[in-house]
Amino acid sequence: MKRNIAFSSGIGVLTLLSVLTSCTKQEIKLADKSTDLDSSPSVTTSAIPNPRWSVTGKLFEQGAAGSFESVAVKDPSLVYDGGRWHVFYTGTDGNQWKMGYVNSPSLFDMKSEPRRFMNSLNGGGYFCAPQVFNFPAKGKWFLIYQSGLGATYSTNTSVSDYGGWAAGKGMGFNDGIDFWCIADNSYVYCFYSAQDGSKTIKRRRTTIANFPNGWESPTIVATDTFEAPHVYRNKADGKYYMMVEDIGRYFELWTASNLNGTWTKVSETWAAKSNLTERNGHWTDQVSHGEILRSGSDQLMEITNIDRCEVFMQGVVNGNYSSYIRIPYDLGLMQNF
């Protein structure tokens, strides 16, 4: 994500971990997709407010000197398709935000796979914070991201064709960052964090027929929070859950019965340093921007069970990094079971 604010002195040192959250059923070995993510979820009535989390070591790190990602890799979004994980992410060389792509049969083997700069995307000066999904009714894969055009989309007929993404087009609004789309049977909703100092999450919607254009005016759905709202439909209880990153660099959890409904906070610290165990040595001090591993790859954004989930995340050790774009994020995988 690109921040337009200065760091608050109340935060002190810059301690940042961005977490890509993956809600699956099995052990952390699920990242090699050796088992079915969609097998019979156990039913829960509501999410556990403060589960225990554990995290791997770094699975994906910044690139070589001189590359577009030489300082940090962050903001991951991923799907499993054709026997491989397809991971889209933000990279930075400390000067500009850009996007990269990598694919691998296992998240644990990504380091050895070729990294691709998404140079087919036109972002109006920068492009970052991707979300990827398939939209069968449209016959296309979509990347939703933020850029100099505001909310931006690009399409492709194959998720693995990194050079086949069309040049980005604006979605008609630019009043936020960290744009996230999810659909029900009639509408597509876009959740995002406001950039007007209100500390709110906003929601817009459009019909499936009009997507990715034709958005209604925004509605505020969450207050006193920060950024990176990621919304999923939980198959275990049929509810929708939104994880939101607070300014303290941890995840809140919110819930609603439907995408157009009222959102209620489940937990202030659903995933935080205070309930996280590092399994392979210390490499992060915060839980930040990330995505839940989904049970599918389409616009419904479904997960199997919010209480048995994995999160692909970005993290960093506390430090004084002078500016947000200089923070050396890496990616790892955490789970809450």
N, C-alpha and C positions, 0 to 999 in steps of 0.2 A: 504494500500500500504506500502511497505517497502522502506524507503528512504536510499540512500547510501551517502547522503550529510549532512554536518553539518548545523545547523540553521544559516541563515544570520543575522548579527547584524542589518541589515536594517529593519528586520521585528519587532525587539524589542521583546515584550512579545509574547508568543506562543498563538495565538488566532485562534482556529481551529474549524470550523463547516463543517462536511461532509454531503452533501445533496443528498438524493436519490430523483430524480426528477420524478414526475408522471404527465404525460400529459393526463388528462382526461377532460370530459366536465362538470361534475357536481360540486356541492359544496364539501367541504372537507369531508362531510359524505360519499363521494364515496369510501373511504377506507373500508367501510363495504360491498362494492360491491352490494348495493341494487338497483343500476340502471345499464343500459347497457353502457359500455364504448365505444361501437362501433356504436352508433346511429348518423347518419347524421351530420358530422362535418360541421360547417360553413366555407366557403372558404375564405382564406386570401392570399394575393399576396406575403407577406413576414412577417417575425416575427417582433413583436414589440421589439425594441432594449432595452428599459429600463422599463419593466413592474413593477408594484407594486406587492410585494410579502407579504404574511402573513404566519406565522408558528405557529403550535400547540406548546404545551409544550412537554416535553420529553415523547415519547411513548415507548421507549425501552432503558433500562439502563444497566450499567455494572453488572456482576453477583456477586454471593456471594464470600466472602473471600476464597481463596484457589482454586477457579475455573480457567479454562483456560481464562476466560473473566473478571477477577476480577478488572482490571484497566480500560478497555475500550471495547466498541462495536462500529464498524465502517464499512465503505465500503459496504453498503448493496446492494444486488441485489434481485429482487423479481418477482414472477409471480403469477397469480390467476388461480387456477386449482382445479376442483372438489369441488367447494364451499368454498375454503380456500386460503388465501395468504400464499405462501411458500417463506420464507425469508432466504437467505444465507448471511453471514456476516463475517467480521474479528473480532476476539476477541484476547485480549492479557492480560497476567498477569504481564506485565511489563518486561518480559524476552524473550518472543518468540511470533511470529505471528502464529495464528492458525485460523481455520474456524469453525463456528457454524451454526445451523439451528433451525428455529422455524416456526410453522405454526399456523394460527388462522383464524376464519371466518372474523375477523375485525382487522385492524392494531391497533385499539384503545384498543384491548383486549390482545395484545401480552404479556404484562407483566405477565399475569396469566398462560401462556402456558408453557409446559416443554421445556427447552433448550437442544439441543443436540450437543455434540462435534463430529465433523466429523472425527472420528478416523480411518475410513477406507481409508482415503486419505494418500498417501505417497508423501510427498512434498520435499524430499531431505533436511530435516532439518527445514523447515518452509513452510507454505502455507497460502495464504491470497488473498484479493481483488478479490472475485468471481464474475462471470457473469453466470447466468443460463438461458437456453432456451431449447425448444423442437425443434428437427429437424426431422419432419415426414418422409422425404426421407431416413433418416438413421434409422428410427424406434427407436430412443433413445433420452433421455434427455442428455444435455451436461452441464458440469461445466467447464468454462474457468477461469484460475486463475494463479497467479504467485507463484513460489516456488523456491527451490534450483535447480530445473531442468530447470529454465527459464520459457518460456510460456508453460503452462501445461493444460492438459484436463483430465476429468474423465467422464464416462458415466453411465447411469442407465436406467432401463425400466420404473421406476416410480419416479416422483419427490418427492413423500411423503415418500419414503423408504430411510431414512437418512443413514441407515447402508448398503445400497445396492450399493453405489457408488464404482466403480472399482478403484483400485490403480492408482494414477496419472501417466500419461505418457507425456514426453516432446514432444513439437510440432516442435522441430528442430531449435529453435533460442532463444537467451537469451540476446538480446541487448536492453532490456527495462524493464518497469514495467507497471502495470495497463492495461492488455491486454483485448481488447474488439472486439468481432466478430459480423459481420452482413453480410447478404447475399442478392444478387439480384437473378435473374433467372439462372445465369450461374456460378457465382463465390462467394466465401466467402472471405471477407476482414477482416484483423486484424489490428486495430489501437492501438497504444501504445505510451507511452512517452519514449523518448530516455534517456539513462543513461550515455551519453558521455559528459555532460556539455553543449550541444548545444542548450538547451531550445527548442527542437523541438518535434513535433508529427510525428511518422512514420506510414507508411501503407504497409502491405504486402497483397498478395492475392494468392489464390489457387482455383482450380476448385471444384465444389460441389462434383464431383466424388472422388477427392483426399483428401478432407477435412477429418480429421484435420491435414493432412501431405501435403508435396509437395509445400511448400510456395516459392514464388518468392523473389528476393532481395528487400530490403525495398526502399520506396520512401518517401521523406520528404513532408508533406502536410500542416504543420503549423509551424511557427517560432515565436520566442520571446514569448514563453508561458511556461507551466510547466508540468502538469500531468493529469491523469485520464480522457482521452478522451472517451466520451460516444456518440455513433452515432445512430440516429434514422431516420426512414422514416416518414415524417409528412403527414398524409392522407389529411389534409385540403388543401395543396397546391402542393403535390407531390414531394416536395424537401426533401433533406437530411439535417439534422442539427446535429452539433457536439458541445456539451458543453465540455469545457476544464477548468480545475481548474488552475488559475494563482497562482503564488507564494504568492501573497497577500491574498490568501484564499477567492476567489470569482470566479464566473463562467463567463468566456467568452462564446460567442455563434458564431459559424461559420456555413456556409452553402455551399452546392454544389448541382448541378443538378443531379449528379449521383455519385456513390461510387468511381469510378475511375477518377473522374474529379478534377478540381481545386477548392480549398476551399477558401472562402472569409469571412473575419470577419464581422459579423453583429453588434456585440456590445462587447466592452471591459468589461463592468459591467452589463451583462444580469441579474445576480442574485448576490447581494452583501449586506453587512450589511447596506449600505446607502439606499437601496430601499426595506428593509425588516422590517415588523412590527411583534413583538412578541405578541401573543394573550393571553398567560397564564404566564406572568412573564418572567423576563430576565434569559436566560440560555445559550445563545450563542452570540459570537461576530464575527463569520465568517460564510461564506457559502462555503462548501467544498465538498469532494468526496460524490457523491450520484447518484441515478438513477431516470429517469422519469418512472412513472407508465405507462405501455404499454396497448394498446388496445387488444393485443393478447399475446401469449407466445412463438411464434416460432422464427426462425432464421432471419426473416425479420425485426424485431425490430421496429414495427410500433406503432405510437402514433396517437391519434385522432386529436389534435390541439395544436401546440406549444404555442399558445397564450391563451389557457385555460387548463393549465396543473398543475399537482401536483408533488411534488418532495419528496421522502423519503430520509432524509438527516441526516448527523452526525454533531454535533456541540459541542462547549465547550466555557466556559467563558475564557477570556484572563488570562494568568498566566505564571509563570516561572516553567515549569514542568521538567526541567533538561535534558530531552531527548525526542525525538519524540515518542518513544514507551511507555512513561509514561503519555502521554496526555490523560485525562479521557473523551473520546468522549462518547456521547449518541446520540440517533436517534430521529428525529421528522419529521413531514410532513408539507411541505409548498406548497402554491398554488399561482398562478399569476392572479386570477380573483375573 
